């Protein structure tokens, strides 16, 4: 295991310009997200009023509407990009994405049940809390499977089954919904959006996301070893059972929190690792942070695009990312098809 550390340190230098560029791009998109909206807005004056403690209209718009939306775009995008890179490295499958183990489907189901039972009318905070609780329950089930030494294939099959069950139960809730307006509200939420969130939502998910990021980043050296195969990784001293547990736990915390607060935002975790992989030497460890920053850039850019389109009601963020990601997925499948000939 000690032989792997110098390799990681040596490869960190060439990718620093990439990380710096992505960090600057994420910062620029964050500022752009604060500045762009449906009404004229003086960002400089709003920041000045907020720092001075003045409760002006501009400061309220910044603190109550635009800042939470921009922060969640940053957090959700980083989570999806990082989780996508981890799953693709762990499964050694270019078509893997964060929701493959069923946590995102469970989080969506938890939020939908909060809608259906009417608890969302009691407090808007119960919506993300319900999604997080369901995601943690799904993670616990997968954790029990991974902890018993099950294979990676079995873990994926359990995730597929969990996604199928969650999808079926969501359809059942929509079918049984007595109020068509409630069903419409559920459908809109499932499309994914960062609108109408507050700083309270940010504080709810930030600790869980940070814990999930730490777990996923911890697996960096194992992911590099897995490029040589599971048997080789085990011969180098890596315990794949522990790795599975850490990855499942990290994704349950971070991706579950992201879906619980934003709804389903697809394709970010699939597209971003593919776009950045050639710039990281095709090494999973070097791709992790870069993919997280790239995911933040893409999510913030898509959310800005949503506000630039003159459509009412507002286009949903998940729809925009799907429109971006679906053509990319088709091109990826076409390239893979050509390589297999």
Secondary structure as the mmCIF struct_conf table of DSSP 4:
data_model
#
loop_
_struct_conf.conf_type_id
_struct_conf.id
_struct_conf.beg_label_comp_id
_struct_conf.beg_label_asym_id
_struct_conf.beg_label_seq_id
_struct_conf.end_label_comp_id
_struct_conf.end_label_asym_id
_struct_conf.end_label_seq_id
HELX_RH_AL_P HELX_RH_AL_P1 UNK A 2 UNK A 35
BEND BEND1 UNK A 37 UNK A 39
HELX_RH_AL_P HELX_RH_AL_P2 UNK A 43 UNK A 51
TURN_TY1_P TURN_TY1_P1 UNK A 52 UNK A 53
HELX_RH_AL_P HELX_RH_AL_P3 UNK A 57 UNK A 61
HELX_RH_PI_P HELX_RH_PI_P1 UNK A 62 UNK A 66
HELX_RH_AL_P HELX_RH_AL_P4 UNK A 67 UNK A 91
TURN_TY1_P TURN_TY1_P2 UNK A 92 UNK A 92
TURN_TY1_P TURN_TY1_P3 UNK A 94 UNK A 95
HELX_RH_3T_P HELX_RH_3T_P1 UNK A 98 UNK A 101
BEND BEND2 UNK A 102 UNK A 102
HELX_RH_AL_P HELX_RH_AL_P5 UNK A 103 UNK A 117
TURN_TY1_P TURN_TY1_P4 UNK A 118 UNK A 118
HELX_RH_AL_P HELX_RH_AL_P6 UNK A 119 UNK A 122
TURN_TY1_P TURN_TY1_P5 UNK A 124 UNK A 124
HELX_RH_AL_P HELX_RH_AL_P7 UNK A 125 UNK A 147
TURN_TY1_P TURN_TY1_P6 UNK A 148 UNK A 149
HELX_RH_AL_P HELX_RH_AL_P8 UNK A 152 UNK A 176
BEND BEND3 UNK A 178 UNK A 178
HELX_RH_AL_P HELX_RH_AL_P9 UNK A 180 UNK A 190
TURN_TY1_P TURN_TY1_P7 UNK A 191 UNK A 191
TURN_TY1_P TURN_TY1_P8 UNK A 195 UNK A 196
HELX_RH_AL_P HELX_RH_AL_P10 UNK A 199 UNK A 218
TURN_TY1_P TURN_TY1_P9 UNK A 219 UNK A 219
HELX_RH_AL_P HELX_RH_AL_P11 UNK A 220 UNK A 226
TURN_TY1_P TURN_TY1_P10 UNK A 227 UNK A 228
HELX_RH_AL_P HELX_RH_AL_P12 UNK A 230 UNK A 235
TURN_TY1_P TURN_TY1_P11 UNK A 236 UNK A 237
HELX_RH_AL_P HELX_RH_AL_P13 UNK A 240 UNK A 262
BEND BEND4 UNK A 267 UNK A 267
HELX_RH_AL_P HELX_RH_AL_P14 UNK A 268 UNK A 277
HELX_RH_3T_P HELX_RH_3T_P2 UNK A 278 UNK A 280
TURN_TY1_P TURN_TY1_P12 UNK A 281 UNK A 282
HELX_RH_AL_P HELX_RH_AL_P15 UNK A 284 UNK A 308
BEND BEND5 UNK A 309 UNK A 309
BEND BEND6 UNK A 312 UNK A 313
HELX_LH_PP_P HELX_LH_PP_P1 UNK A 314 UNK A 316
HELX_RH_AL_P HELX_RH_AL_P16 UNK A 317 UNK A 339
TURN_TY1_P TURN_TY1_P13 UNK A 340 UNK A 340
#
